Amino acid sequence: MVKLKSKNKVIRLTVSASSARIDQAISDQCSELSRTLTRKYIDIGGVHLNGRRVRKCSLAVNRGDKIEIFIDGFDLSPFRLNDKDIIYQDSYIIVINKPSQIESQPTPARYKGTLYEALTLRLQDPFRLHLKPTLGMVQRLDRDTSGVMIFSIHKNAHKTLTEMFTQRLATKKYLALVSGVLDPDQGEFTSSLAKNRATNKMKTVEKGGKVAVTRYRTLHQFDNSALVEVDIPTGRMHQIRVHFSETGHPLVGDVRYGYDESLIASEVTRTMLHSWTLDCQHPVTKKKVQFKASLPDDFVKLLSHLGCPDHVVLSAN
């Protein structure tokens, strides 16, 4: 009997019955997963049979089949887009103000409720359900990170939009709350980044990494933290988080990269990083466009708690 000991984990089991439904097989062999809860994990896409994601509770399994249940510990209610999340949309692109705590793309633990799936559902033609919407993802944001994300929704836009990002022709600016007092109050970090296999985190390396450039400008300095505007000409994984962490200024809330939770006397439930603006050329009309995402409520409330002047908060929005 498999027991569930933590929220964020993978449960692996081998089917012992000669034949059964997959939901029944899981609940029979895992004491802390009821059949109702098992069905929820199947529904969001967290259950894999013999290495492939399955979404059907009544699927037949046989003795010896391998089942994996990926559990990320987050809300099992699927995220759905609201009109307020849409910054801009035309026939070729859609621009989203991504909420925090939402995965940008499918993970082993979930397909349903990711931003990609929610967009696919929103773009579905109700009169042509057999046709899958065109949706191209050209950038990604971490689960914690909120703000601007652009997608192509027409085949004539995807290639150009992709090239724009790979050739660094799009200008992305972020707002970040970082630990400590920044001196100087503006500057640039440049290093080669690579993933540390032992920790699964990114870090600066002397050889074998990819060059990452992070530029920052302090918008407001608090006693032991700072609100900064960040420009990243490159788009490496976790580069903002890594560069500030390695210089002794981890992002507020980013425990994984060294944030001290005792720094701020207020509950911080995520890494305080927001994709603020995106400047680029429209992939079809060729006109220059700028998209801006207002700060989410949790970011605004934390800034207010720290005593951030109203004009700074208003300018960020």
C-alpha positions in Angstrom: 0.0 0.0 0.0 1.4 3.4 -1.0 1.1 6.2 1.5 1.1 9.9 0.6 3.6 11.7 2.8 4.0 15.1 1.2 2.2 17.5 -1.1 4.9 18.0 -3.7 5.9 14.6 -4.9 5.6 11.7 -7.3 3.8 8.5 -6.4 4.8 5.5 -8.4 2.9 2.2 -8.3 2.6 -1.0 -10.2 -0.9 -2.3 -10.8 -1.5 -5.5 -8.8 -5.0 -6.4 -10.0 -5.5 -8.4 -13.1 -7.7 -5.7 -14.6 -9.3 -2.5 -13.2 -10.2 1.1 -13.9 -7.3 3.4 -13.4 -9.0 5.5 -10.7 -10.0 2.4 -8.8 -6.5 0.9 -9.1 -4.9 4.0 -7.7 -7.3 4.5 -4.7 -7.0 0.8 -3.9 -3.2 0.9 -3.7 -2.7 4.4 -2.3 -4.2 4.7 1.2 -4.3 8.5 1.3 -5.8 9.1 -2.2 -9.5 8.6 -2.2 -11.3 7.8 -5.4 -12.7 11.3 -5.6 -9.2 12.9 -5.1 -7.7 10.5 -7.6 -10.3 11.5 -10.2 -9.3 15.2 -9.7 -5.6 14.4 -10.3 -6.6 12.5 -13.4 -8.8 15.4 -14.6 -6.0 18.0 -14.4 -3.5 15.7 -16.1 -1.3 14.6 -13.2 -1.6 10.9 -13.8 0.6 9.0 -16.3 0.2 5.4 -17.4 3.3 3.7 -18.7 4.9 7.1 -19.3 2.0 8.8 -21.0 -0.4 11.3 -19.5 -4.0 10.0 -19.2 -7.2 12.0 -18.6 -9.9 9.3 -18.5 -10.9 7.9 -15.1 -12.5 4.8 -16.6 -9.4 3.8 -18.5 -8.7 0.1 -18.1 -5.3 -1.0 -16.6 -3.8 -4.4 -16.2 -1.5 -6.2 -13.8 2.1 -4.9 -14.2 1.1 -1.5 -15.7 3.2 1.4 -14.3 1.3 4.4 -12.9 2.8 7.8 -11.8 0.8 10.4 -9.9 2.5 13.8 -10.0 1.4 16.1 -7.2 2.5 19.8 -7.1 0.6 20.7 -4.0 -1.3 23.5 -5.6 -5.1 24.2 -6.0 -6.8 21.5 -8.0 -9.5 23.9 -9.3 -8.4 24.8 -12.9 -7.5 28.3 -13.6 -9.7 30.1 -16.2 -9.0 33.4 -17.9 -11.1 36.5 -17.3 -11.6 39.5 -19.5 -9.4 41.5 -17.1 -6.5 39.2 -17.8 -6.5 40.2 -21.5 -4.3 43.2 -22.3 -4.7 43.1 -26.0 -6.0 40.8 -28.8 -6.4 40.9 -32.5 -6.5 38.3 -35.3 -2.8 37.5 -34.9 -1.7 37.9 -31.3 -3.0 37.9 -27.8 -1.3 39.5 -24.8 -2.1 38.3 -21.3 -1.4 39.8 -17.8 -0.5 36.4 -16.3 -1.6 36.0 -12.7 1.0 34.6 -10.3 0.7 31.0 -9.0 -0.3 29.8 -12.5 2.0 27.6 -14.7 2.7 29.0 -18.1 2.7 25.7 -19.8 1.8 22.1 -19.0 3.9 20.2 -16.4 3.9 16.6 -15.4 1.5 17.5 -12.6 -1.0 19.3 -14.6 -2.3 20.2 -18.1 -5.7 21.5 -17.2 -5.6 25.0 -15.6 -2.2 26.0 -17.0 -2.2 29.3 -18.9 -1.6 27.5 -22.2 -4.7 25.2 -21.6 -6.8 28.1 -20.4 -5.9 30.1 -23.5 -6.7 27.1 -25.8 -10.1 26.8 -24.2 -10.8 30.6 -24.5 -9.8 30.6 -28.2 -11.8 27.5 -29.1 -14.5 28.2 -31.7 -17.8 26.9 -30.1 -19.2 26.2 -33.5 -16.1 24.3 -34.7 -15.1 22.2 -31.7 -13.2 19.8 -34.0 -10.7 22.5 -34.9 -7.8 23.0 -32.4 -7.0 26.8 -32.0 -3.7 28.0 -33.3 -1.6 29.0 -30.3 2.1 29.7 -30.3 4.1 30.2 -27.1 7.3 32.3 -27.6 8.1 33.2 -24.0 7.7 31.6 -20.6 7.3 33.0 -17.1 7.9 31.1 -13.8 4.8 30.0 -11.9 5.4 32.8 -9.3 6.0 35.5 -11.9 3.1 37.7 -12.9 2.7 40.0 -15.9 3.0 40.4 -19.7 3.0 37.4 -21.9 2.5 37.4 -25.7 1.2 34.5 -27.8 0.6 34.1 -31.5 -2.8 32.9 -32.4 -2.4 32.8 -36.2 0.0 30.8 -38.3 1.1 34.0 -40.1 2.3 35.5 -36.9 4.2 32.7 -35.1 7.4 32.5 -37.1 8.0 36.3 -37.1 7.2 36.5 -33.4 9.5 33.7 -32.5 12.3 35.2 -34.5 11.7 38.5 -32.7 12.4 36.9 -29.4 15.3 34.6 -30.5 17.0 37.6 -32.2 16.4 39.8 -29.1 14.4 42.4 -30.9 11.7 42.5 -28.2 12.4 44.7 -25.1 11.2 43.2 -21.9 11.2 45.1 -18.6 10.4 43.7 -15.2 9.7 45.0 -11.7 11.4 43.2 -8.9 11.5 43.7 -5.1 15.0 42.7 -4.0 16.7 42.3 -0.6 19.1 44.8 0.9 20.4 48.2 -0.2 21.6 48.4 -3.8 24.9 50.3 -4.2 25.2 51.5 -6.9 21.5 52.1 -7.4 21.8 51.1 -11.1 24.1 48.8 -12.9 24.5 45.6 -15.0 25.2 42.0 -14.3 26.8 39.8 -16.9 27.8 36.1 -16.5 27.4 32.7 -18.1 24.6 30.7 -16.6 24.1 26.9 -16.5 22.0 24.5 -14.5 23.6 22.8 -11.5 22.5 19.1 -11.8 22.9 18.5 -8.1 20.5 21.3 -7.0 18.5 21.8 -10.2 19.2 25.5 -9.9 20.9 27.9 -12.3 24.2 29.4 -11.4 27.1 31.4 -12.9 29.8 29.2 -14.4 33.2 29.8 -16.0 32.7 27.4 -18.9 29.8 25.8 -20.7 27.1 28.3 -19.8 25.1 30.8 -21.8 25.7 34.5 -21.5 23.1 36.4 -19.5 22.9 40.2 -19.2 20.7 41.8 -16.5 20.4 45.6 -16.2 18.7 47.3 -13.3 17.6 50.7 -12.0 16.4 51.4 -8.5 13.0 53.0 -8.4 12.7 53.2 -4.6 15.0 52.1 -1.8 13.5 50.9 1.4 15.3 50.2 4.7 16.3 46.6 3.7 14.8 46.1 0.3 14.5 47.9 -3.1 12.0 48.2 -5.9 13.9 47.9 -9.1 13.2 48.1 -12.8 15.0 45.3 -14.7 15.9 45.0 -18.4 17.1 41.7 -19.7 18.5 41.8 -23.3 18.9 38.0 -22.9 16.3 35.6 -21.7 18.0 32.9 -19.7 16.2 30.7 -17.2 16.0 32.3 -13.8 18.5 35.0 -14.8 17.0 37.8 -12.8 16.7 35.6 -9.7 20.2 34.2 -10.1 22.0 37.5 -10.7 20.5 39.3 -7.8 21.0 36.3 -5.5 24.7 35.9 -6.4 25.3 39.6 -5.6 23.7 39.2 -2.2 20.3 40.7 -3.1 17.9 37.7 -3.6 14.4 38.6 -4.7 12.0 39.0 -1.8 10.1 35.7 -1.4 12.6 33.7 -3.5 13.5 31.2 -0.8 15.0 28.9 -3.4 17.7 31.4 -4.3 18.5 32.6 -0.8 15.8 35.0 0.4 15.7 35.4 4.2 12.1 35.1 5.3 12.7 37.1 8.4 13.7 40.2 6.4 10.2 41.6 6.0 7.6 41.5 8.8 4.8 40.6 6.4 3.8 37.3 4.8 5.3 36.9 1.4 3.9 33.9 -0.5 5.8 34.1 -3.8 8.8 35.6 -5.5 8.1 39.3 -6.1 8.8 39.5 -9.8 6.5 41.1 -12.4 6.8 41.2 -16.1 6.0 44.9 -16.5 6.3 46.0 -20.1 7.0 44.5 -23.6 8.0 46.6 -26.6 8.2 45.0 -29.9 7.0 45.2 -33.5 3.7 43.7 -34.4 4.5 40.4 -36.3 2.1 41.1 -39.1 1.3 44.9 -39.3 5.0 45.8 -38.5 3.8 48.6 -36.3 5.7 49.3 -33.0 3.6 48.3 -30.0 4.0 48.5 -26.3 2.1 46.4 -23.7 2.0 47.1 -20.0 0.7 44.9 -17.2 -0.4 46.6 -14.0 0.9 45.2 -10.7 -1.2 42.5 -9.0 -2.8 43.2 -5.7 -0.3 41.2 -3.6 2.6 43.2 -5.0 0.8 46.6 -4.4 -0.1 45.6 -0.9 3.4 44.6 0.0 4.8 47.9 -1.4 2.2 49.8 0.6 3.2 47.9 3.7 6.8 48.9 3.2 5.8 52.5 2.9 6.3 53.0 -0.8 5.2 56.5 -1.9 2.0 56.6 -3.8 3.5 58.2 -6.9 6.0 55.2 -7.2 3.1 52.7 -7.0 1.0 54.7 -9.5 3.9 54.9 -12.0 4.4 51.1 -11.7 0.7 50.7 -12.6 
